[in-house]
Amino acid sequence: MKPLADKYRPSNLDEFIGQSHIVGKNKIITRMVKANYISNMIFFGPSGVGKTTLANILAKTTDKSFYKINASNSSTKDIKEIIDNLNTLNNQNGIILYIDELQSFNKKQQQIMLEFIEDGSITMIASTTENPYHYIYKALLSRSNIFEFKKLTKEDIKEGIFNIIKKLNNDENTFDIILKDEIIDEISIISNGDLRRALNILELLIYSKPQDKEGKIILEKKLLKEYDIFKYNDFDRGGDYYYDLLSAFQKSIRGSDIDASLYYLARLIQGGDLNIICRRLLVIASEDIGLAYPNAITIVKSCVDSALMLGFPEAKIPLSQATILLSGSPKSNSSYKAIQRALDESNQKSIVDIPLHLKDAHYSGASSLNRGVSYKYPHDYKHNYIKQQYLPDEILGSRYYEGSNNKFEKNMIDYLNKIK
């Protein structure tokens, strides 16, 4: 028996749900279909949002032969067989090759198709759950239009559920399904933007729930709890979404938005990777708060140590404390910018020698090499300071640190100006 998601897969753009930024009146995909023009395309986005469905719809609008492969279980041989068929096809308009999970092909497998994509023999429509700019061969990217698919909204999911229920009730004489509003809302939340998951849940409930005396199948919210169906987390360590979440977390703290910072922290906690949260908090303490509140890193380190010792679920408490502290603290990236300037100069210029008076003199014979001979020990002078050259001659006068406008750094700069 075919799964509901496949059995009732939309067959045209009017039935297609979601992706209103590319499908709909005057949107690019719809315009392409009306013009009977299909280009090489790569669809990327999360699972269950319509990538395969849209590819199938587009393939039906052309007079080209259609082939479909999944890169995760296909080989170079499979690609070559399709290419060999180009010479024997009665249809001279070429073929559409749909490649699911394109990121699973290695560079060589992707390169094989280039010649045929270039001359128009093959029109490629590919889908991937990964960011193509990270995983797809650049020559293939340059020959393709990239379309990002978004997670479906709660309303999109509800529309998909209603459509399936309507078709089941109309097409299957054995079904009389009644769906309570509360369970539709709950399924649309649990599915987390994935229509395929929503329909799989619906299918499980329909085929496992006995009919009542009147032949009706009444689906209520309590069934979800009985079947242990809960919202799943799509936190993929190492994936594109993973780094987007970390980026949003740090940028919210940098922007001093405590509530947004806590929201993204909660998402990261649900992902369960305690180490990455701790590492990011320590980075933020120095990169974004820095010298505006030097003690922040000490407090954050204590919170991080506590979190690592406690483990989840209790670790959420010190993590929250550290996040609120960093979000609400004054900000300075002067330390980050200073070391970056120093690294840039070190990388861009040839290695220069250290001044002789700064070189190590703690060994016999150092003085005969003039090592450290003219060094002046600052603690022997007033205010523990004496003017002398520290930078090499070749970069004398270089400036890396520029203080930010906060109390601590202003006091530090005033002190340095005073003793000098």
C-alpha positions as CSV (number, residue, x, y, z in Angstrom):
1,M,0.0,0.0,0.0
2,K,1.4,3.4,-1.0
3,P,1.9,5.9,1.8
4,L,-0.6,8.8,1.8
5,A,2.1,11.3,1.1
6,D,3.0,9.5,-2.1
7,K,-0.5,8.3,-3.1
8,Y,-1.9,11.9,-3.0
9,R,1.2,13.8,-4.1
10,P,0.1,17.0,-5.9
11,S,0.2,16.6,-9.7
12,N,0.1,20.2,-10.7
13,L,1.0,23.7,-9.5
14,D,-2.6,24.5,-8.4
15,E,-2.4,21.6,-5.9
16,F,1.2,22.4,-4.7
17,I,1.4,23.7,-1.1
18,G,3.9,26.3,0.2
19,Q,7.0,28.0,-1.3
20,S,4.9,31.0,-2.2
21,H,8.2,33.0,-2.9
22,I,8.8,30.9,-6.0
23,V,5.4,29.2,-6.8
24,G,2.2,31.2,-7.4
25,K,0.9,34.0,-9.6
26,N,3.7,35.9,-11.3
27,K,6.3,33.9,-9.3
28,I,9.4,32.5,-11.2
29,I,8.6,28.8,-11.2
30,T,5.0,29.4,-12.4
31,R,6.2,31.8,-15.1
32,M,8.8,29.1,-16.3
33,V,6.0,26.5,-16.6
34,K,3.7,28.8,-18.5
35,A,6.6,29.6,-20.9
36,N,7.3,25.9,-21.3
37,Y,10.9,26.5,-20.2
38,I,12.7,24.4,-17.7
39,S,16.3,25.3,-16.7
40,N,18.9,23.4,-14.8
41,M,17.8,23.8,-11.2
42,I,19.0,22.8,-7.7
43,F,16.3,22.8,-5.0
44,F,17.7,23.0,-1.4
45,G,15.9,23.0,1.9
46,P,14.6,20.7,4.7
47,S,12.8,17.5,4.2
48,G,9.1,17.3,3.5
49,V,8.7,20.7,2.0
50,G,7.9,19.8,-1.7
51,K,11.3,19.6,-3.5
52,T,10.6,16.2,-5.1
53,T,6.9,17.0,-5.7
54,L,7.8,20.2,-7.6
55,A,10.4,18.4,-9.6
56,N,7.8,15.8,-10.7
57,I,5.4,18.5,-11.6
58,L,7.9,20.4,-13.7
59,A,9.0,17.2,-15.5
60,K,5.4,16.6,-16.6
61,T,5.1,20.0,-18.2
62,T,7.8,19.2,-20.8
63,D,8.1,16.9,-23.8
64,K,11.4,15.5,-22.6
65,S,12.1,12.0,-21.4
66,F,12.2,11.8,-17.6
67,Y,14.7,9.9,-15.5
68,K,15.0,9.9,-11.7
69,I,17.8,8.7,-9.5
70,N,18.8,9.0,-5.8
71,A,22.4,10.0,-5.4
72,S,22.7,8.2,-2.1
73,N,22.3,4.8,-3.7
74,S,23.3,5.5,-7.3
75,S,26.7,5.0,-8.9
76,T,28.7,6.4,-11.8
77,K,27.5,3.5,-13.9
78,D,23.9,4.6,-13.4
79,I,24.7,8.1,-14.7
80,K,26.6,6.7,-17.7
81,E,23.7,4.4,-18.6
82,I,21.4,7.4,-18.8
83,I,23.9,9.3,-20.9
84,D,24.2,6.3,-23.2
85,N,20.5,6.3,-23.7
86,L,20.6,9.8,-25.2
87,N,21.8,8.3,-28.5
88,T,19.0,5.7,-28.6
89,L,16.0,7.9,-27.6
90,N,13.3,8.5,-30.1
91,N,12.6,11.8,-28.4
92,Q,15.1,14.2,-29.7
93,N,14.2,16.9,-27.2
94,G,16.6,15.5,-24.6
95,I,15.9,14.4,-21.1
96,I,15.1,15.7,-17.7
97,L,17.3,14.0,-15.0
98,Y,16.0,14.4,-11.5
99,I,18.7,13.7,-8.9
100,D,17.6,13.5,-5.3
101,E,20.1,14.0,-2.5
102,L,22.6,15.5,-5.0
103,Q,25.1,16.2,-2.2
104,S,25.8,12.5,-2.0
105,F,27.5,12.5,-5.4
106,N,31.2,13.0,-5.3
107,K,33.0,15.6,-7.5
108,K,33.8,13.1,-10.3
109,Q,30.1,11.9,-10.5
110,Q,29.0,15.5,-10.6
111,Q,31.5,16.3,-13.3
112,I,30.4,13.5,-15.6
113,M,27.1,15.4,-16.3
114,L,28.7,18.8,-17.2
115,E,29.2,18.2,-20.9
116,F,25.6,17.1,-21.4
117,I,24.2,19.9,-19.2
118,E,26.3,22.4,-21.2
119,D,24.9,21.3,-24.6
120,G,21.3,20.9,-23.4
121,S,21.1,17.2,-23.8
122,I,20.3,16.9,-20.1
123,T,18.2,19.3,-18.1
124,M,19.1,18.6,-14.5
125,I,16.7,19.2,-11.6
126,A,18.4,18.2,-8.3
127,S,17.4,18.4,-4.7
128,T,19.5,18.5,-1.6
129,T,18.9,19.1,2.1
130,E,22.4,20.6,2.4
131,N,23.5,24.1,1.4
132,P,24.7,23.6,-2.3
133,Y,27.3,26.3,-1.9
134,H,29.0,24.0,0.6
135,Y,28.6,20.6,-1.1
136,I,28.1,21.0,-4.8
137,Y,30.9,21.2,-7.4
138,K,31.2,24.9,-8.4
139,A,31.1,24.2,-12.2
140,L,27.7,22.5,-11.6
141,L,26.5,25.4,-9.5
142,S,27.5,27.9,-12.2
143,R,25.2,26.0,-14.7
144,S,22.2,25.9,-12.4
145,N,19.7,28.1,-10.9
146,I,19.5,27.7,-7.1
147,F,16.1,27.8,-5.3
148,E,15.9,27.7,-1.6
149,F,12.8,25.9,-0.1
150,K,11.5,27.1,3.2
151,K,9.9,25.2,6.0
152,L,6.2,25.0,5.6
153,T,4.1,27.1,7.9
154,K,1.5,25.8,10.3
155,E,-1.2,26.9,7.9
156,D,0.5,25.1,5.0
157,I,0.5,21.9,7.0
158,K,-3.1,22.3,7.9
159,E,-4.0,22.8,4.3
160,G,-2.2,19.7,3.3
161,I,-4.0,17.7,6.0
162,F,-7.4,19.0,5.0
163,N,-6.7,18.1,1.3
164,I,-5.8,14.5,2.2
165,I,-8.8,14.1,4.5
166,K,-11.1,15.4,1.7
167,K,-9.6,13.0,-0.8
168,L,-9.8,10.0,1.5
169,N,-13.4,10.7,2.4
170,N,-14.3,11.2,-1.3
171,D,-12.2,8.5,-2.8
172,E,-12.4,5.7,-0.3
173,N,-15.9,4.4,0.5
174,T,-14.6,2.7,3.6
175,F,-13.6,6.0,5.2
176,D,-15.6,8.6,7.1
177,I,-12.9,10.6,8.9
178,I,-13.6,13.3,11.4
179,L,-10.7,15.4,12.5
180,K,-11.0,17.6,15.6
181,D,-9.5,21.1,15.3
182,E,-7.2,20.5,18.3
183,I,-5.5,17.5,16.7
184,I,-5.0,19.3,13.4
185,D,-3.3,22.2,15.3
186,E,-1.2,19.7,17.2
187,I,-0.1,17.7,14.2
188,S,0.9,20.9,12.4
189,I,3.1,21.9,15.3
190,I,4.6,18.4,15.8
191,S,5.5,18.0,12.2
192,N,7.8,21.1,12.4
193,G,7.3,22.3,8.9
194,D,7.5,18.8,7.3
195,L,4.3,17.9,5.5
196,R,5.5,14.3,4.8
197,R,5.8,13.8,8.6
198,A,2.4,15.3,9.2
199,L,0.8,12.9,6.6
200,N,2.7,10.0,8.1
201,I,1.3,10.8,11.5
202,L,-2.2,11.2,10.0
203,E,-1.9,7.8,8.2
204,L,-0.8,6.1,11.4
205,L,-3.8,7.5,13.3
206,I,-6.3,6.6,10.5
207,Y,-5.3,3.0,9.9
208,S,-4.9,2.2,13.6
209,K,-8.0,3.8,15.0
210,P,-11.1,1.5,14.9
211,Q,-14.3,2.9,13.4
212,D,-17.2,3.7,15.8
213,K,-20.6,2.1,15.5
214,E,-21.6,4.6,12.8
215,G,-18.5,3.8,10.7
216,K,-16.7,7.0,11.6
217,I,-13.1,7.4,12.5
218,I,-12.9,10.2,15.0
219,L,-9.3,11.5,15.5
220,E,-8.7,13.5,18.8
221,K,-5.6,15.1,20.3
222,K,-5.4,12.5,23.1
223,L,-4.4,9.9,20.5
224,L,-1.1,11.7,19.9
225,K,-0.2,11.1,23.6
226,E,-1.4,7.5,23.5
227,Y,0.9,6.8,20.5
228,D,3.9,8.8,22.0
229,I,3.9,11.2,19.0
230,F,5.9,14.3,19.9
231,K,7.6,17.1,18.1
232,Y,11.0,16.1,16.8
233,N,14.0,18.3,16.7
234,D,15.8,18.8,13.4
235,F,19.0,19.9,15.0
236,D,21.7,18.4,12.7
237,R,25.2,18.6,14.1
238,G,27.5,19.9,11.4
239,G,24.7,20.8,9.1
240,D,23.8,24.2,7.7
241,Y,20.9,24.7,10.1
242,Y,23.3,23.9,13.0
243,Y,25.6,26.8,12.1
244,D,22.7,29.1,11.4
245,L,21.4,28.5,14.9
246,L,24.8,29.2,16.5
247,S,25.1,32.4,14.4
248,A,21.7,33.6,15.5
249,F,22.6,32.9,19.1
250,Q,25.8,34.9,19.0
251,K,24.3,37.8,17.0
252,S,21.4,38.1,19.4
253,I,23.7,38.3,22.4
254,R,25.9,40.8,20.5
255,G,22.8,42.8,19.8
256,S,21.9,42.8,23.6
257,D,18.5,41.1,23.0
258,I,18.1,38.9,26.0
259,D,14.9,37.2,25.0
260,A,16.1,36.3,21.5
261,S,19.3,35.0,23.0
262,L,17.4,32.8,25.4
263,Y,15.2,31.5,22.6
264,Y,18.1,30.4,20.5
265,L,19.8,29.0,23.6
266,A,16.6,26.9,24.1
267,R,16.8,25.6,20.5
268,L,20.5,24.7,21.0
269,I,19.7,22.9,24.3
270,Q,17.1,20.9,22.6
271,G,19.8,19.8,20.2
272,G,21.7,18.3,23.1
273,D,25.2,19.5,22.2
274,L,26.4,20.9,25.5
275,N,30.0,21.4,24.5
276,I,29.3,23.6,21.5
277,I,27.1,25.9,23.6
278,C,29.8,26.2,26.2
279,R,32.5,26.9,23.6
280,R,30.3,29.6,21.9
281,L,29.6,31.3,25.2
282,L,33.3,31.5,26.0
283,V,34.0,32.9,22.5
284,I,31.3,35.6,22.9
285,A,32.7,36.6,26.4
286,S,35.9,37.7,24.7
287,E,34.9,38.6,21.2
288,D,31.8,40.7,21.9
289,I,32.0,41.8,25.6
290,G,35.8,41.7,26.0
291,L,37.3,44.7,27.8
292,A,34.0,46.4,28.3
293,Y,33.5,44.0,31.2
294,P,36.7,41.9,31.6
295,N,35.2,39.8,34.5
296,A,32.5,38.5,32.1
297,I,34.7,35.7,30.9
298,T,35.5,34.6,34.5
299,I,31.9,34.4,35.4
300,V,31.0,32.6,32.1
301,K,33.8,30.1,32.6
302,S,32.4,29.3,36.0
303,C,28.9,28.9,34.5
304,V,30.4,26.7,31.7
305,D,32.2,24.5,34.2
306,S,29.1,24.1,36.2
307,A,27.1,23.2,33.1
308,L,29.6,20.6,32.1
309,M,29.7,19.1,35.5
310,L,25.9,19.0,35.9
311,G,25.0,17.9,32.4
312,F,21.5,18.2,31.0
313,P,18.8,18.9,32.1
314,E,20.2,21.0,35.0
315,A,23.0,22.5,32.8
316,K,20.3,24.8,31.3
317,I,20.4,26.9,34.4
318,P,24.0,28.1,34.4
319,L,23.8,28.3,30.6
320,S,20.9,30.7,31.0
321,Q,22.7,32.7,33.6
322,A,25.7,33.1,31.3
323,T,23.5,34.0,28.3
324,I,21.6,36.7,30.2
325,L,24.8,38.1,31.7
326,L,26.5,38.4,28.2
327,S,23.4,39.8,26.6
328,G,23.0,42.5,29.2
329,S,26.7,43.4,29.4
330,P,28.3,46.4,27.7
331,K,30.0,45.4,24.5
332,S,33.5,45.8,23.0
333,N,35.2,43.9,20.2
334,S,38.4,45.9,20.6
335,S,40.4,42.8,21.7
336,Y,39.1,40.8,18.7
337,K,39.9,43.5,16.3
338,A,43.3,44.2,17.8
339,I,44.6,40.6,17.4
340,Q,43.1,40.4,14.0
341,R,45.1,43.5,12.8
342,A,48.3,42.0,14.3
343,L,47.7,38.7,12.6
344,D,47.0,40.4,9.3
345,E,50.2,42.3,9.5
346,S,52.1,39.2,10.5
347,N,50.7,37.3,7.6
348,Q,51.1,40.0,5.0
349,K,54.7,41.0,5.8
350,S,57.9,38.9,5.9
351,I,59.0,37.8,9.3
352,V,61.1,40.6,11.0
353,D,63.7,40.1,13.6
354,I,63.1,40.8,17.3
355,P,65.1,43.8,18.7
356,L,68.3,42.6,20.4
357,H,67.5,44.1,23.7
358,L,64.2,42.1,23.9
359,K,65.9,38.7,23.2
360,D,66.4,36.0,25.8
361,A,69.5,36.6,27.9
362,H,69.2,33.8,30.3
363,Y,72.1,31.7,29.1
364,S,75.9,31.8,29.1
365,G,77.3,33.8,26.2
366,A,74.1,35.8,25.6
367,S,75.9,39.1,26.4
368,S,78.6,38.3,23.8
369,L,75.9,38.1,21.2
370,N,74.5,41.5,22.5
371,R,71.2,39.7,23.6
372,G,69.3,41.7,26.2
373,V,72.2,44.0,27.0
374,S,70.5,47.3,26.7
375,Y,67.1,46.2,28.0
376,K,65.6,48.5,30.7
377,Y,63.6,46.8,33.4
378,P,60.3,48.8,33.8
379,H,59.9,48.0,37.5
380,D,63.1,49.9,38.2
381,Y,61.5,53.2,37.1
382,K,58.8,55.5,38.3
383,H,55.3,54.2,37.7
384,N,56.9,50.9,36.6
385,Y,57.4,52.4,33.1
386,I,60.3,53.5,31.0
387,K,60.1,54.4,27.3
388,Q,62.0,52.0,25.0
389,Q,61.4,50.3,21.7
390,Y,59.5,47.1,21.6
391,L,58.3,46.7,18.0
392,P,60.9,45.7,15.3
393,D,62.3,48.6,13.2
394,E,60.4,47.4,10.1
395,I,56.9,47.8,11.7
396,L,57.7,50.6,14.2
397,G,54.6,52.8,14.7
398,S,52.1,50.1,13.9
399,R,48.9,50.3,15.9
400,Y,46.6,47.3,16.5
401,Y,44.6,48.2,19.6
402,E,41.9,50.9,19.4
403,G,39.9,51.3,22.6
404,S,36.2,51.3,22.6
405,N,34.0,53.8,24.4
406,N,33.3,52.1,27.7
407,K,34.4,52.8,31.3
408,F,37.0,50.2,31.7
409,E,38.9,50.8,28.4
410,K,38.7,54.6,28.9
411,N,40.2,54.2,32.3
412,M,42.9,51.9,30.9
413,I,43.8,54.3,28.1
414,D,43.9,57.3,30.5
415,Y,46.3,55.3,32.7
416,L,48.6,54.5,29.8
417,N,48.5,58.1,28.6
418,K,49.3,59.3,32.1
419,I,52.4,57.1,32.7
420,K,53.8,57.9,29.2
